[in-house]
Amino acid sequence: MFWFAVLSEEKTFAADDSELMIAVKTGNPKAFKVLVERYKKKAYFIALGLVGDSDDAYDLSQEAFIRVYNARKRFDSGKPFFSWFYTILSNLSRNQIKKRSVRSDYSRQVTDEYDPQLDNSTSPDVIIEADESKTAVWAAIEKLSYEHREVIVLRHFEDMSYEEIAGLLDIPVGSVMSRLYYARKNLRETLGDEYEQ
């Protein structure tokens, strides 16, 4: 006889990640669906920030969820789900970057995805200048090492604290601060006056 973790519809949505993964481990597809819904957007935007291509970001985020499901029996419920998921997503992203030798579309695609909402009253000159500025920033981010790009994306696009980044990457807070310092320094050197804007 199969023993499935049974969670009511209401409890499934209120369950924390570890409870959901315990249910997933025992075969509850609704619990997995809740995890996917909870993290799909975040996964996509993290992957987009890391690899710079919207199609790749979509594929990588989907592949990360597939790998989570396939490895569900190995999930350690004593550790945070998102850290485990992020490790999978980050490894896939890193491998994708290694596969691609030319990434000329990086800044254009990321800029389009992270485009802020401009109202109709904004002048064309301001829009063009903002677009050129974003393109320069993303081109500079592309030049960063993977470790530096990773902390920039997590800190500035995912709004994570130093402590959250440290926990996610399993490194000391001091290492996060150091990576951010050198990433920002490299961006400042590459962008010059544009960095301050």
C-alpha positions as CSV (number, residue, x, y, z in Angstrom):
1,M,0.0,0.0,0.0
2,F,1.3,3.5,-0.8
3,W,1.5,6.1,1.9
4,F,1.0,9.5,0.5
5,A,1.3,12.7,2.5
6,V,-2.2,14.1,2.5
7,L,-2.5,17.8,2.9
8,S,-5.8,19.6,2.6
9,E,-6.1,22.3,-0.1
10,E,-6.0,25.0,2.5
11,K,-3.0,23.6,4.4
12,T,-1.1,23.0,1.2
13,F,-1.0,26.7,0.4
14,A,-0.1,27.6,4.0
15,A,2.6,24.9,4.4
16,D,6.2,26.0,4.6
17,D,8.7,24.7,2.1
18,S,10.0,21.8,4.2
19,E,6.4,20.5,4.8
20,L,5.7,20.8,1.1
21,M,8.9,18.9,0.3
22,I,8.1,16.1,2.8
23,A,4.7,15.8,1.0
24,V,6.5,15.8,-2.4
25,K,8.9,13.1,-1.2
26,T,5.9,10.9,-0.4
27,G,4.2,11.5,-3.8
28,N,1.9,14.5,-3.3
29,P,1.8,16.3,-6.7
30,K,-0.3,19.2,-5.3
31,A,2.6,20.0,-2.9
32,F,5.0,20.2,-5.8
33,K,2.7,22.4,-7.8
34,V,2.6,24.8,-4.8
35,L,6.4,24.9,-4.7
36,V,6.6,25.6,-8.4
37,E,4.0,28.4,-8.2
38,R,5.8,29.8,-5.1
39,Y,9.3,30.0,-6.8
40,K,8.8,30.0,-10.6
41,K,9.0,33.8,-11.0
42,K,11.9,34.1,-8.6
43,A,13.8,31.3,-10.3
44,Y,13.3,32.8,-13.7
45,F,14.5,36.2,-12.7
46,I,17.6,34.8,-10.9
47,A,18.5,32.7,-13.9
48,L,17.9,35.7,-16.2
49,G,20.3,37.8,-14.1
50,L,22.9,35.1,-14.2
51,V,22.8,34.0,-17.8
52,G,21.3,37.1,-19.5
53,D,19.0,35.3,-22.0
54,S,15.3,35.1,-21.4
55,D,14.9,31.8,-23.3
56,D,17.7,30.2,-21.4
57,A,16.4,31.6,-18.1
58,Y,13.0,30.0,-18.8
59,D,14.6,26.6,-19.7
60,L,17.0,26.7,-16.8
61,S,14.2,27.5,-14.3
62,Q,12.1,24.7,-15.7
63,E,15.0,22.3,-15.6
64,A,15.8,23.2,-12.0
65,F,12.2,22.2,-11.0
66,I,12.5,19.0,-12.9
67,R,15.7,18.2,-11.1
68,V,14.2,19.0,-7.8
69,Y,11.3,16.6,-8.5
70,N,13.7,13.9,-9.7
71,A,15.9,14.3,-6.6
72,R,13.0,14.8,-4.1
73,K,14.0,11.7,-2.1
74,R,17.4,13.2,-1.4
75,F,16.0,16.5,0.0
76,D,17.2,17.0,3.6
77,S,14.2,18.4,5.4
78,G,16.4,19.9,8.1
79,K,17.8,22.4,5.6
80,P,16.0,25.2,3.8
81,F,14.4,24.2,0.5
82,F,15.3,27.4,-1.3
83,S,19.0,26.9,-0.6
84,W,18.9,23.5,-2.1
85,F,16.8,24.7,-5.1
86,Y,19.1,27.7,-5.6
87,T,22.2,25.4,-5.7
88,I,20.6,23.4,-8.5
89,L,19.6,26.5,-10.4
90,S,23.0,28.1,-10.0
91,N,24.8,25.0,-11.1
92,L,22.6,24.8,-14.2
93,S,23.2,28.5,-14.9
94,R,26.9,28.2,-14.5
95,N,27.0,25.3,-16.9
96,Q,25.0,27.2,-19.4
97,I,27.4,30.1,-19.3
98,K,30.3,27.7,-19.8
99,K,28.5,26.2,-22.9
100,R,28.1,29.6,-24.5
101,S,31.3,31.2,-25.7
102,V,29.5,34.2,-27.3
103,R,26.8,36.0,-25.3
104,S,26.4,39.2,-27.3
105,D,22.7,39.4,-26.6
106,Y,23.1,39.4,-22.8
107,S,22.7,43.1,-22.1
108,R,19.9,43.6,-24.6
109,Q,17.7,40.7,-23.4
110,V,18.2,41.5,-19.7
111,T,17.6,45.2,-20.2
112,D,14.3,44.4,-21.9
113,E,13.2,42.1,-19.1
114,Y,14.1,44.5,-16.3
115,D,12.7,47.6,-18.1
116,P,11.0,49.9,-15.6
117,Q,7.5,51.2,-16.3
118,L,7.8,54.6,-18.0
119,D,4.7,56.7,-18.3
120,N,3.6,58.4,-21.5
121,S,4.8,61.8,-20.2
122,T,8.4,60.7,-20.2
123,S,10.3,62.4,-23.0
124,P,11.9,60.3,-25.7
125,D,15.4,61.7,-24.9
126,V,15.0,60.5,-21.3
127,I,13.8,57.1,-22.5
128,I,16.7,56.7,-24.9
129,E,19.2,57.8,-22.2
130,A,17.8,55.4,-19.7
131,D,17.9,52.6,-22.2
132,E,21.5,53.3,-23.1
133,S,22.4,53.5,-19.4
134,K,20.8,50.1,-18.6
135,T,22.5,48.5,-21.6
136,A,25.9,49.8,-20.3
137,V,25.2,48.5,-16.8
138,W,24.1,45.0,-18.0
139,A,27.1,44.8,-20.4
140,A,29.3,45.6,-17.4
141,I,27.6,43.0,-15.2
142,E,28.2,40.4,-18.0
143,K,31.9,41.0,-17.6
144,L,31.9,40.2,-13.9
145,S,33.0,36.7,-12.8
146,Y,30.2,34.3,-12.0
147,E,30.6,34.7,-8.2
148,H,30.5,38.5,-8.5
149,R,27.5,38.5,-10.8
150,E,25.7,36.1,-8.5
151,V,26.0,38.4,-5.5
152,I,25.0,41.5,-7.5
153,V,21.9,39.7,-8.8
154,L,20.9,38.4,-5.3
155,R,21.6,41.6,-3.5
156,H,20.3,44.2,-6.0
157,F,17.7,42.4,-7.9
158,E,16.4,39.9,-5.4
159,D,16.8,42.3,-2.5
160,M,18.4,39.7,-0.3
161,S,20.3,40.7,2.9
162,Y,24.0,39.8,3.3
163,E,22.9,37.1,5.8
164,E,20.4,35.6,3.4
165,I,23.0,35.5,0.6
166,A,25.5,33.9,2.9
167,G,23.0,31.2,3.9
168,L,22.0,30.6,0.3
169,L,25.6,30.3,-1.0
170,D,26.8,28.6,2.2
171,I,29.6,31.1,2.6
172,P,30.5,33.5,5.5
173,V,28.8,36.9,5.5
174,G,32.3,38.4,5.2
175,S,32.8,36.6,1.9
176,V,29.5,38.0,0.6
177,M,30.6,41.5,1.6
178,S,34.0,41.0,0.0
179,R,32.5,39.7,-3.3
180,L,30.0,42.6,-3.4
181,Y,32.9,45.1,-2.7
182,Y,34.9,43.7,-5.6
183,A,31.9,43.4,-7.9
184,R,30.9,47.0,-7.3
185,K,34.5,48.1,-7.7
186,N,34.7,46.4,-11.0
187,L,31.4,47.9,-12.1
188,R,32.6,51.4,-11.0
189,E,35.8,51.0,-13.0
190,T,33.9,49.8,-16.1
191,L,31.1,52.3,-15.9
192,G,32.9,55.4,-14.6
193,D,30.5,58.2,-14.0
194,E,27.6,56.1,-15.2
195,Y,28.0,53.9,-12.1
196,E,26.8,56.6,-9.7
197,Q,23.6,57.1,-11.7
